[in-house]
């Protein structure tokens, strides 16, 4: 919700409160419509006009002084909008409920568009935990109304579906309500959420690929013991490689490494004789390995097509059939195709890999939406996707607008009680989270949030998902400046944050909140002793638009000192309420990397030089910055290396211009947090590495003296000593098809060998001197 919506909503809620007694009386006199349609708008307009005039005077004063009051803005934005103004909230609840009761007796055409919008804004002041599907439908419909109003469309609701892609052509606030029996997924048994009431299928089932062991490495993980899916995995004996649409299993045996099996796991679209009547595309994304199970994550898109004859061609007539190069016939001239329905879901395919030479597909489970992320924790697979509503939705058909889960091809819509709607959605998109047993794919539970998600972090007890949003608002009061009408605008970024409590694999949406600023990535979040620590970058701007009366176009101008960006460190409790913070850090810079390590936090911001902030988090209520080391460039990835040392991978930059000069590695001495120093730095003759933005692409092992990652001119391997700093152990060129093996590659050590696994080949080197032992193609 933007500031304009919030302010107007709050003003009218206060007015509604003041008019409570009048409304009660009006109800008794059966005159509620007059109170709503006549008295309230007049009062609202009068009250708002006075406030707008005062606000305009204040803005004029600020501009005359040469800038905006940043501290005042920060204070206004400090608390999430649905937690502000509690002093009036309790008093207004009864009045609000009474007003809602008025809706059925109003004119079917409803109050004015402005009042309808105001009602929606008031309803959006807190997250909605759905009790029935109708509530969710109305939330989606309110979004469409807001979009229609923003675009200047004044058509009736039934027509707006056409404007917004046919989404609500059956829109009707009074639509048929789902019966109580439909509150559970079809076929579901047991459990209050409508799903089978089971715990994790095998809580003792561990993930072997995790972070590796002393004799082999694994995927580079953020949290020890919580596995993250990747394109290549190893259990120390075998390599599991996702090469495009093929699953390759190879025996990791040094110079005798060999491919044991190749299994096609992807599927392209297919055609009938007369064209693409229907299609299916299975796109493998990532995988897990857990004991004798391999779990393959895929995006599965299906569609159906319809045929329409060209002008002058009779229905069913087949003319001008040609033969393609594969020998099949396709009808191309007398008709054309268009797709009537397309759906994408995220699937987890379970393979039995007891026999590495013959993986066997056992079962598939899934959920609606494009794959977002996943975790494997204590024998439970957690799957996250974003599901957008793009097709036609019907109020009395929840399957048209509610996410589904899948057991094979059998679909079940989520129970309404498992869905929460965020206070102010910015798209018709759900975050869908499901949990399944790692052994057999038993469905444990599902939860969904209307609002979507983009950043995922998991601790052993909680799953956190953040959704970055950008809000812009225009002031109600327009000013005159010569021949122009001037409108004041503000914009800023926020993050809707969600916490799902985890217990025996079950999911419960335990808390939501909106915080100021945007998260960089999953490392921006960390849970410690029940509190969530996080770092955000805040972008805030004020500007004005100028247009001539009667014109839709206009001019744009910034206001003096109104464009700001800074960084916040926040500590939140289990309810995601702020308990401690350090705000407005590094004005004009943004976060480039974050790492938390126990009671200490590190984060890097950048504009022209690299301040590495070190923060004492031992007292959650009073975090303290201990040091801020400034050096040229910035680190994009931070990794605790050994006691007292922190490794950074990033870019060197010119101190005056901020222009990057290539990659660099830095080892920070953090043994004294109050005096962090740059112990060693090495500039690299390369400008790119996947490791700069994907932590799974780098291997850091202090015990094996290894820092290895791909670059744009080869695979780089370094060692480190506290006396001499970084030194090159190997620079490996991967052959004429290096693009296959460099840009989607991972590296591991297994025993005395070093493996580089790419999409087309696996290279094996001696770990002692990095001489190549064998190259295995697949």
WOWOJO-V200628 format. One record per helix or strand. SS is the DSSP state (~ for helix, > for strand). FROM is the first residue (numbers start at 0). LEN is the number of residues. If there is no record, write none. Layout:
# WOWOJO-V200628
SS;FROM;LEN
SS;FROM;LEN
This chain:
# WOWOJO-V200628
~;2;16
~;19;9
~;31;33
~;69;8
~;80;3
~;85;20
~;112;11
>;127;2
~;132;18
~;156;7
>;169;1
~;179;4
>;211;2
>;215;2
>;226;1
>;229;1
>;231;3
>;237;6
>;245;6
~;253;3
>;257;7
>;266;1
>;271;1
>;274;1
>;277;13
>;292;17
>;320;3
>;328;3
>;334;18
>;359;9
>;369;8
>;379;9
>;393;1
>;396;1
~;397;3
>;403;4
>;409;4
~;415;3
>;418;3
>;428;9
>;442;8
>;454;4
>;461;13
>;478;3
>;483;20
>;505;11
>;517;1
~;521;3
>;524;4
>;530;18
>;554;4
>;563;9
>;577;8
>;589;8
>;599;7
>;608;8
>;623;9
>;633;9
>;644;9
>;659;10
~;672;3
>;676;7
~;689;3
~;694;3
>;697;4
>;705;6
>;713;8
>;724;8
~;737;5
>;745;5
>;752;5
>;760;6
>;771;6
